[in-house]
């Protein structure tokens, strides 16, 4: 959320400073289900406004970042005596299409059981009466957040990572800036977009109210289970909706939804959540390799949901709350990755009004492509392919790099031409020059930054490969001047995480 506020405000001509206590997207924003989606399950909650907004914002993401946000086909299998009935699913699909103003990638289709199993043969045949096929979108959350920050920086925003705010400066009853160690940074407006840490930041100004109901969402990564469709499933144990998704050539299963009161930085998947996701997935994919020993990696994040009492964690609204306190601090609670741009637009509208809106431009983030999302001509793409082939890159590498960097690929190839295009590992498409790019162009400062958020290595089969980790550490050490002790410390911290 803070990334989009910085992006929007800088694009309108405001002077902006963004302070991140860790790496970009190192909290909730890199621990999502990797989806930009309309929120099909929110229809059961009657949250039609949120679904409509999510559908609009999904279309925006597909337009401004097509290299990182791509359409993904889904199947919603329907089983006799379990989950919603066929007529209820069909009604929900019609409503879902209608709230998208019938402008989704494709309209939904109702399938027979045989048609569903032709698309995904691993589906349990017993009791299957059909399925709905529809589209949402998949994304790389960490890189998408990074693109937003880089766009903000490109418009003049000052971005500081690994810079924790220690306190708020209050003068004449108004928040006038922030304290960072011995520094004081003043501004006409301070926006608290601290996610799960929001209430802590409010407390820095002696406001100890509770705005959040944090919940933990856990995910598992396994070897491929599906042919190419994502699955929307209803858990038999509690009726919750969860996903089984193709992701980076693997399978992502999630998410859970449990109240969480611990340190957001220490959140982790629990044994009970792992067992829950495996049990419920195995029920629908009985012949697939879904068991604890098949889990390659797992991750969990904390959702900063708006405080609510008397409902289950999964029933808490995914809507947002923008609050301007009596001390002038603007705080953002709730919301979701898909709608972050729209929420930020409302926040910056409010800030512009308080600061004197006539001084600033109108919001244009819904139509301005992010850096890598610029439209690339066929001639330009062909030239890049020729250059990449000349550097010794194969078709798989070229595709992976194109899907990661989009319109920035040409600049990356310039760097690879200068410094070499050697692979990081024979089993990975990535090259050593990407480590240089991450450090010099993308604010990476630790081994974890590169392996977890600049490249999707930490959630794959090579996540603990000593050759990969060592090569990244050696290259970063050369670029950043690390001695052997510092390199060892970075390795240890990555492996511990």
N, C-alpha and C positions, 0 to 999 in steps of 0.2 A: 504494500500500500504506500509506504513511504517513497519507494522508487517512482511510482506513478505521480505522486504529489510533486516530487522534485522535477520530474520530466515536464509535467504540465505547467508548473509555475515558471520554470526556466524558459519554456517555449513562449510564454506570454510576455517575457521581458522582465520578470522579477529577478532580483539577486537572491540566489539560493545556496544554502549549505546543507548537505546531507551527511549526517553522522551515523555510522553503523558500528555497533559494538564488536562485531566479528567480520566475517567475509560477507559480500553481497549474497543474499538468499541463503545464508547459513542456518537460518531458523526455519520457520514454518514454510517459507516459499520454495524450499527445495525438497519438501517432504510430503508432497501432495500425491494424489492418484494419477498425476501427469495428464489430466484431462481439462480441456476447455469445453464445458458442457452446459446444456440448458437447464439441468436440474430436474430430470424426469421424475425423480422420487418426491420432489417438493410439491407435485400436484396433489399427492395424498394429504398434504398439510394445508391445502387450499392457498398456497403461496403463489397465486397466479401472476402477481406483479413481479415477483422475483424471477419466476420462470421466463416471463416475457423479456425482462431486462437481460437475463443471462443469454437468451437466444440472440438478442440484438448484439450483445457484446461478443458473442462467439463469432458472428459475422464480421465484426470489426477486427478481431484477432486474425481471422483468416485473410483479411485484406492487408493488414499492416505488417504481418510477420509470417508470410506463407512458407518460409523455409523452416520454421520451428513449430508451426501450428498447421496440422493437416487433417483432412476429413478421415474419420474412422468408422467403418460399418459395425453396427452392434446387432446382436441377437438377444431377444428377451424370450427365452424358452418358457413354455406354459405346460405345467404338469397337472394332471388330474389329482385333485385333493390336496394340492400344495401350492401356496401362493395365490395370486389373483387369477380369476377365471379368464377365459378367452375374450368374453364380451367386455370385461372390465379393462383388460389390456388394450383392446381395440379402441375403446372409448378414450383411454388415456393417450393413445397414439394420435388420434384425430385432434384432441385438444392440444397436444404437444406441437403438431404441425400448425395448428391454427394460431397459437401464440407466437410462432415464428413467422406469422403472416404468409405461410406456405412458401417460404423462401429458404428452406433448409437445403442441404446439398442435394438430397433426393427426398421425395415423400416416403412415408413408411409403407411397408407391404406386410400383409399377414400371410404366413407360410403354413403349409401342412407339416406334419411331423416328418414325413419323408424328405420334404424340401429342406427343412432345417438340418437334418442329419447329412444330407448331401453337402451342405456348406460346412458343417462342423461335425464330422463323424464321431467324435469323442463324446458327444452328448448321450446321456443315458436314454435308451429307447423306451424302457418300461415307464408307462404312464405319460409319455410325451404326447400331447395333443396338437402341438403346433408351436409357432413362434412369431414374434414381430421382428421385422428387420427395419432398422432406422439408422440415422447418422448423427454422430456428435463429432468432436475433434480431439486429437491427442497432441500433446506438446512436451517440450523439454523445459520444465519449470525453472530450473536454475539458470539456464542460458537465456530464457525469455526475460527473467528478471534482470539479468545482466545487461541485455540489450536495452532495456528501458533506462537503466542507470547510465549506460554509455551515451544514449541519446540525450539525457539530461546534461551530462558533462559536455557533450558537443554543443549544447546551447548555453554553456557558460556556468553551469552549476559546479560548485566546489564539492567534491566527494571525498570523504575520508573514511576508510575502513579500519577495523581494529581500533576504533576510537569511541570508547564508552562515555556517555554523558553521565557525569557524577552528580549533577544537581541543576536546578533551575534558578535563574536570577529573577527575583521578584522586587520590583520597585514601584512604590505608590500603589500597592495592591495588584499590580499587573505583571505577568510574566514577560520579561524583557530580553531574555537570552538564556544561554546554557553555560554550565561550568564543565570543563574537560581538563582534569588535573589542575594545573595552575593557571590554565587559560580561561578567559571569559569571552564568549562570543555573543554579541548583541544582534537583535533583529527586530523588525517591526511586528513580526508574528512568529510564534513557535507552534509547530504542529507535532503532536504526539502520535506517531504511527508505529509504536513499539510492539505491536502484536501482542503476544502473551505477556509481555512485560509492561503493558499499558498502565495498569493500576499502580505499579511501582513508580512509574514516571510521574503520575498524578500526585502520588504521596510526597514527591520532592517539593511540591508546592503546598504541603500540609492539607491536601485533599485526599482523604483516606476512604472515599466511597468505593464501592465494589461495582464495577461496570462489566466485568467478564465472568463467564462461566467456561473455563478452559476444558476442552475435551481432548483425549488422546486418540489419534488415528494411526493404526499400524498396518504395515504392508509386508508382503513376502515376495521374493524374486525366485523363480524356478526356471528350469529348462523349458523349451517351447512345448506348449500343450495344445495350441490351437492352430488352425490353418490361416487365419488372418482376420477373423471376426472377434470383436470383444463380446463378452457375455455380461448381461445384467441378471443377477440371480437374487432370489429371496431366500434368506436363511431359514431353515426349518425350525431352528431352536427359538428364535425370537422375532422372525418376520422381517428383520432388517434387510435392506438392499445393499449388495456389495458387487464388486466387479472382478472379472477375470479378463485380463487385457494382454494382447501381444505388445511387447515393448522391447525395443533395441535387440530384436532377435531372440528374446527370452519371453517369460510370462510374468506379469505383475498381478498379484492378488491383493485386494483390499477394498474397503478399509473397515476397521473397527470404529467404535464410537463409545469411549468410556470417559467419565469424569476424571479430571486430573488435577491434583493439588501440589505436585512436586515442582522442582526446578525445571523450567522449560528447556534448559540446555542439557538436562540429563535424561530426557525422555527416551524410552526404549520399548520395543515390542516385548510383551510378557509371554510367559509359557502358555497362559490361558488363551491369550489372543491368537498365538500361533496355532494352538490346537483347534480353536474355533474356526479359523480360516481354512485349515487343512480339512477338517471334518466336513464343513459345508461345501467345499469345492469338490471333494471326493464323492459326495452324494450325487452330484450332477455329472461328474466326469469319472465314473467308477473304474475305468480301465486305464486311466492316465497315471503317470508316476507322480502322485500327489501324496507325499509323506514327509515327515520331519527330515529324514536324511537327504531329501531332494532339494531342500531349501538352500539356494546359493547365497542369498543375502537377505537382510530384512532392515526395515527402517521405520521410524515412528516420528510423528510431529504433533504439535499442540495447536489446536484451533482456538483462536481468541474470540469465542462466540459471545454474543450479547447476553448478559446475565438474565436467567429465567429460572423460576421456581415451579415446582409441581409438575414437571414434565420430564420424560427420560432424556438422556443425553442426545440421542438421535433425533428427538423431536424438537430440539432447540432451533430456533430460526437461524438460517444462514444469511439473513438480512443484515444491514449495517446500521450503526448508530454514529452520527456525527454530532459531537457535543462541544459547544463553546462555553467554557466555564466562566464564572464571574471574574476570574483573574486573567481572562483573555486567552488561555490555553485551549487550542482546538485538539480534541482527542477523537480518534477513530477506532471504534470497536466493531467486531463482527466483520461481515463481508466475506467474500470468497475470491479466489484468484481470478476467476472468469470476469467478475464485475469490478475488479480493482480500478480499472481505468475510469469507469463511470463514477465510482465513489470519489476518486481523486478529483475529477472535474467539479463535483459539487463542493468539495473542500476548498479548492483553489478559487471557485466562484465566491465563496464566503470570505476567504482571505483577501481577494481583490476588492470586495465591497468594503471591508474594514480598512484597507490601505488606501482606498481611492481608486475605484474601478476604471475611471476614465484614463488612467495612466497606462493601462495594460491592454494587451490584445485579447481577442476572444479565444476560447479553447479550440485547438485544431488537432488534438491528438487522435481523434477518431478517424481522420483521413490522411494523416502523415505517416508514411511507412517508417518503421524502425530501421536502423542502419542496414542490417542484413536483409531487410524485407523490400528493398528497392527493386523495382521491376528490371529484370535483366533481359536484354535482347538475345535472340538466338545466335547472332553473330558473336556477341561477347561471350556467351556460354561456350560456343564452339572453340573460340580462341583459348579460353581457359582450359578446356579439355585437351587441346593440342599441347599447351604448355605443361600441364600436369603429366601427360603421357611422356613428354620429353624428359621430365624429371624422374621417370621410372615408376610413377604411380599407376596402379591398375584400376580397372573400372569400378571395383568395389570401394577402393579408397577415394576415388574422385566423387562417387555418389555420396559417401559418408561425409566428406568434407563440404560438399555443396549443401547438404541438408543441415549441416551445423553452422556454416558461416554465411550462406546465402550470397548476397551481393558483396560481402567482404572477402569472398574467396580470392579474387584477383590480388588483393593486398597481401593475403597470406602466401600466395604463390610467389609474390615478389620476395618475401622473406625467405621462403624455402629455396628460391633460386640463389639467394645470397649465402645461405647457411647450410643448405643441404636438405634432402627430403628423406632421410633415413627413417625407417619404421622404428617405433618404440618397442614393438614386439611382433614376431612373426604371426601371432594369432589375432592381432588387432590392426584396424585400418589406420590408426593414428601415427603421426610422424613427430620426430623430435622438435621440429620447428614450431609445432603448436605449443610446446612448453614456453619457448621464447615469446611467442605471441601472447600467451596468457599472462606472462609477467609484464611485458612491455606495453601491451595494449588493453588488457582486461583486468588489471588490479589484483592479480593473483599474488599472494605473499607466502603461502604455505603449501606443502605437498598435498595436504587435504584439499586446499582450494582447487588445485589442478585435477587431482584424481576423482574428486567427488562432484565438483560443480562446473569445471571448464570442460572436462571430458567424462563420459559416463563409465568410468572404469571401476569405481569403488562399489558398484552394485552388480558387477558381472563376474564371470568365472576367473578373471585375472586380478581380482581385487587385492589379493595378498601375494601376488607373484613377486618374488624378491627382485627379479631382473627389472620389471617395470618400475617398481618403487625406487629402486636404486638409481635408475637412469634419470627419472624425474628429479630426484633429490640432487644428483650430481649436476644436472643442467641448471637447476634453480640456484644451486650453490655458486656456480660460476657467474651467473647473471647478477646475483644479489650479494656476492661476497661472503658467503657463509664459510666458516671454518669447519673442521671435521666434527667438533662437538655440537655445533648448531645443526649440521646435517643429521647427526644421530638423533638429536632431540626431535626434529621434524618427523623422522621416520618412526620413532617411538610413539609420538602423539597420533600419527595417522593410524598406525596399527592398533593402538588402544581404542580409537574411535570405531 
